[in-house]
Amino acid sequence: WILTGLVLLRDLVIVFGAITYKLLFGPVNGNPTIASKINTLAQILYCLAVVAAAGYQWPPGWVVLALGAFVLFSTCVSGIDYTLIYIRRAQVVVRERASHRH
């Protein structure tokens, strides 16, 4: 449940971050990053592995564990990646707004 919670928390941070960015800074570019695409693939493979392991005793437990660990890692990387991208974009907007005032 901890992994599920972390994945959902990452998604909530992205959604609320996008809403906040749109309200304060302007349009949001909704294109997924490479880190996000890797994370999505990892999540799909992990879910398939969990179901297959429960139903067919394959793949071995260590593979399921490794995929879960990779999902944990890629979720953190992807969430941090989005956060840093939009912090940088917000900084650019703030600088542009400040330069137009002077």
LUMSESE-563091 format. One record per residue (C-alpha): residue number from 1; x, y, z. Coordinates in nm, 4 decimals. Example, Ala and Ser with C-alpha at 12.3 -4.5 7.8 and 13.67 -1.06 7.14 Angstrom:
<sites>
+-----+----------+----------+----------+
! pos !       c1 !       c2 !       c3 !
+-----+----------+----------+----------+
!   1 !   1.2300 !  -0.4500 !   0.7800 !
!   2 !   1.3670 !  -0.1060 !   0.7140 !
+-----+----------+----------+----------+
</sites>
This chain:
<sites>
+-----+----------+----------+----------+
! pos !       c1 !       c2 !       c3 !
+-----+----------+----------+----------+
!   1 !   0.0000 !   0.0000 !   0.0000 !
!   2 !   0.2912 !   0.2330 !   0.0579 !
!   3 !   0.3980 !   0.2091 !  -0.3059 !
!   4 !   0.0413 !   0.2719 !  -0.4240 !
!   5 !   0.0203 !   0.5725 !  -0.1940 !
!   6 !   0.3465 !   0.7125 !  -0.3251 !
!   7 !   0.2348 !   0.6731 !  -0.6873 !
!   8 !  -0.0954 !   0.8454 !  -0.6109 !
!   9 !   0.0832 !   1.1206 !  -0.4168 !
!  10 !   0.3101 !   1.1860 !  -0.7164 !
!  11 !   0.0055 !   1.2141 !  -0.9419 !
!  12 !  -0.1674 !   1.4500 !  -0.6993 !
!  13 !   0.1439 !   1.6686 !  -0.6801 !
!  14 !   0.1505 !   1.6846 !  -1.0608 !
!  15 !  -0.2210 !   1.7680 !  -1.0873 !
!  16 !  -0.2215 !   2.0330 !  -0.8140 !
!  17 !   0.1094 !   2.1691 !  -0.9408 !
!  18 !  -0.0359 !   2.2035 !  -1.2911 !
!  19 !  -0.3466 !   2.3789 !  -1.1567 !
!  20 !  -0.1337 !   2.6152 !  -0.9489 !
!  21 !   0.1003 !   2.6849 !  -1.2406 !
!  22 !  -0.1933 !   2.7582 !  -1.4728 !
!  23 !  -0.3532 !   2.9942 !  -1.2220 !
!  24 !  -0.0331 !   3.1831 !  -1.1377 !
!  25 !   0.1842 !   3.1641 !  -1.4487 !
!  26 !  -0.0162 !   3.0618 !  -1.7555 !
!  27 !  -0.0693 !   2.7632 !  -1.9843 !
!  28 !   0.0749 !   2.4248 !  -1.8927 !
!  29 !   0.2586 !   2.2144 !  -2.1501 !
!  30 !   0.1112 !   1.8708 !  -2.0782 !
!  31 !   0.3686 !   1.6614 !  -2.2618 !
!  32 !   0.5028 !   1.3675 !  -2.0586 !
!  33 !   0.8744 !   1.3616 !  -1.9852 !
!  34 !   1.1020 !   1.0660 !  -2.0567 !
!  35 !   1.1162 !   0.9987 !  -1.6823 !
!  36 !   0.7361 !   0.9874 !  -1.6723 !
!  37 !   0.7175 !   0.7475 !  -1.9666 !
!  38 !   0.9708 !   0.5171 !  -1.8008 !
!  39 !   0.7706 !   0.5366 !  -1.4788 !
!  40 !   0.4476 !   0.4447 !  -1.6574 !
!  41 !   0.6159 !   0.1461 !  -1.8229 !
!  42 !   0.7597 !   0.0360 !  -1.4884 !
!  43 !   0.4170 !   0.0585 !  -1.3240 !
!  44 !   0.2555 !  -0.1497 !  -1.5993 !
!  45 !   0.5280 !  -0.4156 !  -1.5844 !
!  46 !   0.5046 !  -0.4276 !  -1.2065 !
!  47 !   0.1254 !  -0.4719 !  -1.2120 !
!  48 !   0.1542 !  -0.7471 !  -1.4719 !
!  49 !   0.4246 !  -0.9192 !  -1.2688 !
!  50 !   0.2176 !  -0.9048 !  -0.9474 !
!  51 !  -0.0873 !  -1.0535 !  -1.1211 !
!  52 !   0.1177 !  -1.3194 !  -1.3009 !
!  53 !   0.2999 !  -1.4147 !  -0.9817 !
!  54 !  -0.0310 !  -1.4509 !  -0.7967 !
!  55 !  -0.1941 !  -1.6536 !  -1.0727 !
!  56 !   0.0921 !  -1.8549 !  -1.2189 !
!  57 !   0.3745 !  -1.8351 !  -0.9626 !
!  58 !   0.5823 !  -1.6619 !  -1.2293 !
!  59 !   0.7907 !  -1.4441 !  -1.2346 !
!  60 !   0.9890 !  -1.5278 !  -0.9218 !
!  61 !   0.9432 !  -1.3140 !  -0.6121 !
!  62 !   1.2768 !  -1.1391 !  -0.6514 !
!  63 !   1.1687 !  -1.0104 !  -0.9956 !
!  64 !   0.8454 !  -0.8699 !  -0.8532 !
!  65 !   1.0415 !  -0.7122 !  -0.5689 !
!  66 !   1.2957 !  -0.5609 !  -0.8098 !
!  67 !   1.0203 !  -0.4191 !  -1.0296 !
!  68 !   0.8514 !  -0.2716 !  -0.7228 !
!  69 !   1.1778 !  -0.1122 !  -0.6172 !
!  70 !   1.2220 !   0.0308 !  -0.9654 !
!  71 !   0.8671 !   0.1717 !  -0.9562 !
!  72 !   0.9528 !   0.3383 !  -0.6249 !
!  73 !   1.2692 !   0.4867 !  -0.7732 !
!  74 !   1.1140 !   0.5965 !  -1.1039 !
!  75 !   0.8124 !   0.7485 !  -0.9273 !
!  76 !   1.0419 !   0.9650 !  -0.7151 !
!  77 !   1.2593 !   1.0626 !  -1.0128 !
!  78 !   0.9574 !   1.1464 !  -1.2275 !
!  79 !   0.7904 !   1.3534 !  -0.9566 !
!  80 !   1.1093 !   1.5465 !  -0.8859 !
!  81 !   1.1644 !   1.5925 !  -1.2604 !
!  82 !   0.8216 !   1.7512 !  -1.3105 !
!  83 !   0.8661 !   1.9681 !  -1.0031 !
!  84 !   1.2029 !   2.1017 !  -1.1185 !
!  85 !   1.0822 !   2.1600 !  -1.4758 !
!  86 !   0.7890 !   2.3707 !  -1.3613 !
!  87 !   0.9899 !   2.5573 !  -1.0983 !
!  88 !   1.2311 !   2.6605 !  -1.3749 !
!  89 !   0.9452 !   2.7582 !  -1.6060 !
!  90 !   0.7831 !   2.9628 !  -1.3299 !
!  91 !   1.1139 !   3.1412 !  -1.2674 !
!  92 !   1.1321 !   3.2362 !  -1.6362 !
!  93 !   0.7778 !   3.3761 !  -1.6282 !
!  94 !   0.8528 !   3.5750 !  -1.3121 !
!  95 !   1.1695 !   3.7198 !  -1.4688 !
!  96 !   0.9822 !   3.8102 !  -1.7888 !
!  97 !   0.7047 !   3.9795 !  -1.5938 !
!  98 !   0.9596 !   4.1705 !  -1.3873 !
!  99 !   1.1482 !   4.2882 !  -1.6968 !
! 100 !   0.8257 !   4.4174 !  -1.8565 !
! 101 !   0.7492 !   4.6272 !  -1.5504 !
! 102 !   1.0725 !   4.8219 !  -1.5724 !
+-----+----------+----------+----------+
</sites>
